[in-house]
Amino acid sequence: MKKRFLLELLRKYGMLIILLCIIIVISILSDRFLTLSNFLVITRQVTINGIVAAGMTVVILSGGIDLSVGAVIALSGALSAGLLASTNNWLLGILMGLFMGALFGAFNGVLVAHPKLPPFIVTLATMALARGLTLVYTGGRPILVNNEIYESIGGGYIRGVPVPVVIMAVIYVLMYIVLKNHRFGRLVYAIGGNEEACRLSGINVERVKIGIYTLSGLMAGLTGVVLTSRLISAQPTAGSGYELDAIAAVILGGTSLSGGQGHIGGTIIGAFIIGVLSNGLNLLNVSPFYQDVAKGLVILMAVLLDRLLYATGSVQKGVVS
């Protein structure tokens, strides 16, 4: 009985325990880690991956994947900064970034839903498309931002809390409510669990999928705006590799790659594992050449432990039943 209880506890809170262990180890090795200023640095860094990972969570819950988010971040940021530079209207700049992200997401959704193309292939192609359009639009040069209101999105504070952190917190609260209580959230889980059964029961799977990928694109567009504001420029190479960090955060959070299983709360823990680890390695002056190796090993061990605990818990339940 105690063994089952312990396994269930570890299965539910295993990633949180791993996060706490990483924090304890780094705080012992570096006295600069557990400070308020460093905590603000970590949370600000985590917001970029956290926001795009929120959209990725919904996609993976449905049994899909979105490899285009990194390139969409770059394109959305570039168009947002470009419109801002030509009009000096911060609201138009923000809306352009959000619109372009949602548009690319909807484009992915249509291709996945109606011709029923594999999400991996579709989003791999649109990743190249978005990256190419970004380079064409920018000419390979950054677009500078010069607007105080726009700059405050990525660099401002609300009562001492960074604005990006507030934005991320609002997004996760809304995502939690939608996935837990809204019909759309229940359909996301249902499609990820058994898409064919959903279709046979009369659910418009194609429409839901378009909505799912549109939401992912919207989160990528918002990330592009926040990142552009934070850097005070739109970089043509922005977002490179962000799709992999987002997928890693989602998987670390306990969401199954096969879909239908997971929760949004785990994703933010996964994002913090990656963020805390990166920050700690920098404080410890670990060479960048070894940082990716260390992060890869920690992520691999964490996921293996999580899957092992889940499998063990399932076996125990099966034996009891």
C-alpha positions in Angstrom: 0.0 0.0 0.0 2.8 2.4 0.9 4.7 1.5 -2.2 1.7 2.2 -4.4 1.2 5.5 -2.6 4.8 6.5 -3.1 4.8 5.5 -6.8 1.6 7.6 -7.3 3.1 10.5 -5.5 6.3 10.4 -7.6 4.3 9.9 -10.8 2.2 13.0 -10.1 4.9 15.3 -8.7 8.1 13.7 -10.1 9.0 16.6 -12.4 8.4 19.1 -9.6 10.7 17.0 -7.3 13.4 17.0 -10.0 13.0 20.8 -10.4 13.5 21.3 -6.7 16.5 18.9 -6.7 18.1 20.9 -9.5 17.5 24.2 -7.6 19.0 22.7 -4.4 22.2 21.4 -6.2 22.8 24.7 -8.1 22.2 26.8 -4.9 24.8 24.8 -3.1 27.3 25.2 -5.9 26.6 28.9 -6.5 25.8 31.5 -3.9 24.5 33.8 -6.7 21.6 31.5 -7.6 19.1 32.0 -4.8 18.8 35.8 -5.1 15.7 37.9 -6.0 17.5 39.5 -9.0 18.5 36.1 -10.4 14.9 34.7 -9.8 13.6 37.6 -11.9 16.1 36.8 -14.6 15.0 33.2 -14.7 11.3 33.9 -14.8 11.9 36.5 -17.6 13.9 33.9 -19.6 11.3 31.2 -19.0 8.4 33.3 -20.3 9.7 33.0 -23.9 9.7 29.2 -23.9 6.7 29.1 -21.5 4.3 31.0 -23.8 5.1 29.1 -27.0 5.1 25.8 -25.0 1.5 26.6 -23.9 0.4 26.4 -27.5 2.5 23.4 -28.1 0.9 21.6 -25.2 -2.5 21.7 -26.9 -1.1 20.5 -30.2 0.7 17.5 -28.6 -2.4 16.7 -26.5 -4.3 16.3 -29.7 -1.7 13.9 -31.0 0.0 16.4 -33.3 3.3 18.3 -33.5 4.2 21.9 -34.5 7.8 22.4 -35.7 7.1 25.8 -37.3 6.7 27.8 -34.1 10.3 29.0 -34.0 10.2 30.3 -37.5 6.8 31.8 -36.9 8.2 33.7 -33.9 10.8 35.2 -36.2 8.3 36.1 -38.9 5.7 37.6 -36.5 8.4 39.6 -34.7 9.8 40.9 -38.0 6.4 42.0 -39.4 5.4 43.5 -36.1 8.6 45.5 -35.9 8.4 46.5 -39.6 4.8 47.9 -39.2 5.8 49.6 -36.0 8.8 51.3 -37.7 6.6 52.5 -40.6 3.6 53.7 -38.6 5.0 54.2 -35.0 1.6 52.7 -33.9 2.4 50.2 -31.1 -1.1 48.6 -31.2 -0.9 47.9 -34.9 2.5 46.4 -34.4 1.2 44.0 -31.7 -1.9 43.1 -33.7 0.3 42.3 -36.8 2.4 39.9 -34.8 -0.6 38.1 -33.4 -2.4 38.0 -36.7 0.6 36.6 -38.6 1.1 33.9 -35.9 -2.6 32.9 -36.0 -2.6 33.0 -39.8 0.3 30.6 -40.1 -1.2 28.4 -37.4 -4.5 28.2 -39.3 -2.6 27.4 -42.5 -1.0 24.5 -40.7 -4.3 23.4 -39.3 -6.0 23.4 -42.7 -3.2 21.3 -44.3 -3.3 18.8 -41.4 -7.1 18.6 -41.2 -8.4 18.4 -44.8 -5.8 16.8 -47.0 -4.9 14.9 -43.7 -1.2 15.4 -44.2 1.1 14.3 -41.4 1.7 17.2 -38.9 5.4 16.6 -38.8 5.8 17.1 -42.6 3.4 20.0 -42.8 5.0 22.0 -40.0 8.5 21.1 -41.2 7.6 22.6 -44.6 6.0 25.7 -43.1 9.0 26.2 -40.8 11.2 26.5 -43.9 8.5 28.8 -45.5 8.3 31.1 -42.5 12.0 31.3 -42.1 12.5 32.1 -45.8 9.8 34.8 -45.7 11.5 36.3 -42.7 14.9 36.6 -44.4 13.2 38.0 -47.6 11.3 40.6 -45.6 14.3 41.7 -43.4 17.0 41.3 -46.0 18.9 39.4 -43.4 19.2 42.6 -41.2 17.5 43.3 -37.9 14.7 45.8 -37.6 15.1 48.2 -34.7 12.2 49.1 -32.4 11.9 52.6 -31.0 8.6 52.9 -29.1 8.4 53.1 -25.3 5.0 51.3 -25.0 6.0 48.5 -27.3 9.3 48.1 -25.5 7.5 47.8 -22.2 5.9 44.5 -23.3 9.1 42.7 -23.0 11.1 45.0 -20.7 8.5 46.6 -18.4 7.2 45.9 -14.9 3.8 45.8 -13.2 4.3 46.4 -9.5 7.8 44.9 -9.6 6.8 41.9 -11.7 8.1 41.7 -15.3 5.3 42.2 -17.9 6.2 39.0 -19.8 5.7 37.0 -16.5 2.2 38.5 -16.1 1.4 37.7 -19.7 2.5 34.1 -19.2 0.6 33.7 -16.0 -2.6 34.9 -17.6 -2.1 32.6 -20.5 -1.6 29.5 -18.3 -4.7 30.3 -16.2 -6.8 30.7 -19.3 -5.4 27.5 -20.8 -6.0 25.6 -17.6 -9.7 26.8 -17.6 -10.2 26.0 -21.2 -8.6 22.5 -21.1 -10.4 21.5 -17.9 -13.8 23.1 -18.2 -14.5 24.1 -21.8 -15.8 21.9 -24.6 -12.9 22.7 -26.8 -10.5 21.4 -24.1 -12.4 18.1 -23.8 -12.3 17.7 -27.6 -8.6 18.2 -27.6 -8.1 15.3 -25.2 -10.7 13.2 -27.0 -9.0 13.6 -30.4 -5.6 12.8 -28.9 -7.0 9.7 -27.2 -8.9 8.3 -30.2 -9.4 10.5 -33.3 -11.4 7.9 -35.3 -13.9 7.4 -32.4 -14.4 11.1 -32.2 -15.1 11.3 -35.9 -17.6 8.4 -35.7 -19.4 10.1 -32.9 -20.1 13.1 -35.0 -17.4 15.5 -33.8 -16.0 17.8 -36.4 -12.4 16.8 -35.9 -11.1 18.9 -38.8 -12.5 22.1 -37.4 -11.1 21.4 -33.9 -7.7 20.7 -35.4 -7.7 24.0 -37.3 -8.5 25.7 -34.0 -5.7 23.8 -32.2 -3.0 24.8 -34.7 -4.4 28.4 -34.9 -4.0 28.6 -31.1 -0.4 27.3 -31.4 0.4 29.9 -34.1 -1.2 32.7 -32.0 1.1 31.8 -29.0 4.1 31.8 -31.4 3.0 35.2 -32.7 2.7 36.6 -29.1 6.1 35.1 -28.3 7.5 36.9 -31.3 6.1 40.2 -30.1 7.5 39.7 -26.6 10.9 38.6 -27.8 11.1 41.6 -30.3 10.1 44.0 -27.5 12.7 42.5 -25.1 15.6 42.7 -27.6 14.4 46.1 -28.9 14.8 44.7 -32.4 13.5 41.9 -34.7 16.3 39.5 -35.5 15.9 37.5 -38.7 17.3 34.4 -37.0 15.2 34.7 -33.9 13.4 31.6 -32.6 16.0 29.1 -33.9 15.6 25.9 -31.9 12.7 27.3 -29.9 10.4 24.6 -31.2 12.7 21.9 -29.6 12.7 23.7 -26.3 8.9 24.0 -26.3 8.5 20.3 -27.1 11.0 19.4 -24.4 9.1 21.5 -21.9 5.8 19.8 -22.8 7.3 16.3 -22.6 9.1 17.1 -19.3 5.7 18.3 -18.0 4.3 14.8 -18.5 2.3 15.2 -21.7 2.4 12.1 -23.9 3.7 12.5 -27.4 1.0 10.1 -28.6 -1.7 12.5 -27.3 -4.7 12.4 -25.0 -2.7 12.5 -21.8 -1.1 15.4 -19.9 -1.9 18.8 -18.4 -0.9 22.4 -18.9 0.4 22.8 -15.3 3.2 20.3 -16.0 4.4 22.3 -19.0 5.3 25.3 -16.9 7.3 23.0 -14.6 9.1 21.6 -17.6 9.8 25.1 -18.9 11.3 26.0 -15.5 13.5 22.9 -15.4 15.0 24.0 -18.7 15.3 27.6 -17.6 16.8 26.9 -14.2 19.3 24.5 -15.7 20.4 27.0 -18.3 20.8 29.7 -15.7 22.6 27.5 -13.3 25.1 26.3 -15.9 25.8 29.9 -16.8 26.4 30.9 -13.2 28.8 28.0 -12.8 30.7 29.1 -15.9 30.1 25.9 -17.7 31.4 26.1 -21.3 28.5 26.5 -23.8 29.9 23.5 -25.6 29.0 21.3 -22.6 25.7 23.1 -21.7 23.6 21.4 -24.4 25.2 18.0 -23.4 24.2 18.6 -19.7 20.7 19.8 -20.6 20.2 16.8 -23.0 21.2 14.3 -20.3 19.0 15.8 -17.6 16.0 16.0 -19.9 16.6 12.4 -21.0 16.9 11.1 -17.5 13.9 13.1 -16.3 11.7 11.7 -19.1 12.9 8.2 -18.6 12.2 8.4 -14.9 8.8 9.8 -15.5 7.9 7.1 -18.0 9.3 4.4 -15.7 7.2 5.6 -12.8 4.1 5.8 -15.0 4.6 2.3 -16.4 5.3 0.9 -12.9 2.2 2.7 -11.6 0.1 1.2 -14.4 1.4 -2.3 -13.7 0.6 -2.0 -10.0 -3.0 -0.8 -10.8 -3.4 -3.7 -13.3 -2.3 -6.2 -10.7 -4.6 -4.9 -8.0 -7.6 -4.8 -10.4 
